[in-house]
């Protein structure tokens, strides 16, 4: 079975940076840091709307790259799922995001912190779905073991 080490220090730093970026985005452009909405707007909006969205997304990619570069975190990462499984998973996440009216960053980070009832329900559904998915894949189908 695959094990993951819990590192509270990096988790606290990462969570604080996510919260800070959400606050900075709300303060600077008055928008919620929901990544699915930011990506959709970057694809279909124009002008200033597209610009800030592209800068935000570029920051996500650059930040992840720099974190991996300085920590070596991605050196040993190997997918335990097959390519078809990853494609199906990605499509299901996309469909779920549209059905839920947002993603974990919009609902789970920004909505829950505002005590939005819709976001509390959506986040509970995200978490329950994740728990059921891991149980089915690992214990019933034997994937990723």
C-alpha positions in Angstrom: 0.0 0.0 0.0 1.2 3.5 -0.8 1.9 5.7 2.1 2.0 9.5 2.3 3.9 11.3 5.0 2.0 14.1 6.8 4.1 17.2 7.2 2.2 19.7 9.4 4.7 22.6 8.8 4.4 22.5 5.0 0.7 22.0 5.3 0.3 25.1 7.5 2.5 27.2 5.2 0.7 26.0 2.1 -2.7 26.7 3.6 -1.7 30.1 4.7 -0.4 30.9 1.2 -3.7 29.7 -0.3 -5.7 31.8 2.1 -3.5 34.8 1.5 -3.8 34.5 -2.3 -7.6 34.3 -1.9 -7.7 37.4 0.2 -5.3 39.3 -2.1 -7.5 38.4 -5.2 -10.6 39.6 -3.4 -8.9 42.8 -2.3 -7.3 43.6 -5.7 -10.0 42.7 -8.2 -13.0 41.9 -6.0 -13.2 38.3 -7.2 -13.4 34.9 -5.5 -10.5 32.6 -6.1 -12.5 29.8 -7.7 -10.0 28.2 -10.1 -12.7 26.6 -12.4 -14.3 30.0 -12.8 -11.0 31.7 -13.4 -10.0 29.2 -16.1 -13.4 29.5 -17.8 -13.1 33.3 -17.8 -9.6 33.1 -19.1 -10.8 31.1 -22.1 -14.0 33.1 -22.9 -13.6 36.6 -21.5 -11.6 39.5 -23.1 -9.7 42.6 -22.0 -8.9 43.2 -18.3 -11.1 40.2 -17.3 -8.9 37.8 -19.3 -5.6 39.6 -18.2 -5.9 39.2 -14.4 -7.1 35.6 -14.9 -4.1 34.7 -17.0 -1.8 36.3 -14.5 -3.4 34.4 -11.6 -3.1 31.1 -13.5 0.5 31.8 -14.5 1.2 32.4 -10.8 -0.2 29.0 -10.0 2.0 27.3 -12.5 5.2 29.3 -11.6 4.6 28.8 -7.9 4.2 25.0 -8.3 7.3 24.9 -10.5 9.4 26.9 -8.0 8.1 24.8 -5.0 9.1 21.6 -6.9 12.4 23.0 -7.9 13.4 24.1 -4.4 12.0 21.1 -2.5 12.6 18.3 -5.0 9.0 17.3 -4.3 8.1 16.0 -7.8 11.2 13.9 -8.4 9.6 10.7 -7.1 6.0 11.3 -8.2 4.6 8.4 -10.2 0.9 8.1 -11.2 -0.6 4.9 -9.9 -3.6 5.2 -12.2 -3.8 4.3 -15.9 -4.1 7.0 -18.6 -7.8 6.0 -19.3 -8.5 6.2 -15.6 -7.0 9.7 -15.4 -9.0 10.9 -18.5 -12.2 9.6 -17.0 -11.4 11.1 -13.6 -10.6 14.5 -15.2 -13.9 14.5 -17.2 -15.9 13.5 -14.0 -14.2 16.4 -12.1 -15.1 18.8 -14.9 -18.7 17.7 -15.0 -19.0 17.8 -11.2 -17.5 21.3 -11.1 -20.1 22.5 -13.6 -23.0 20.7 -11.7 -21.7 22.1 -8.3 -21.4 25.6 -9.6 -17.7 25.8 -8.7 -14.7 23.8 -7.5 -13.0 23.1 -4.2 -11.1 26.4 -4.2 -14.2 28.5 -4.8 -16.5 26.6 -2.4 -14.1 25.0 0.0 -11.6 27.8 0.5 -13.6 31.0 -0.2 -17.2 29.9 0.3 -16.8 28.1 3.6 -14.8 31.0 5.0 -17.8 33.2 4.2 -20.2 30.7 5.8 -22.0 30.3 2.5 -24.6 27.5 3.0 -24.3 26.5 -0.7 -20.6 26.2 -0.3 -20.8 24.2 3.0 -23.1 21.7 1.2 -20.9 21.6 -1.9 -17.8 21.0 0.2 -19.4 18.3 2.2 -20.4 16.6 -1.1 -16.9 17.0 -2.5 -15.4 15.4 0.6 -18.0 12.5 0.7 -17.4 11.9 -3.0 -13.7 11.8 -2.5 -13.9 9.3 0.4 -16.3 7.0 -1.5 -14.1 7.2 -4.6 -10.9 6.3 -2.7 -12.7 3.4 -1.0 -14.1 2.0 -4.2 -10.9 2.4 -6.2 -8.5 1.0 -3.5 -10.6 -1.5 -1.7 -13.1 -2.8 -4.3 -11.2 -2.4 -7.6 -7.7 -2.6 -6.3 -6.5 0.5 -8.2 -3.6 2.5 -6.8 -2.5 -0.1 -4.3 
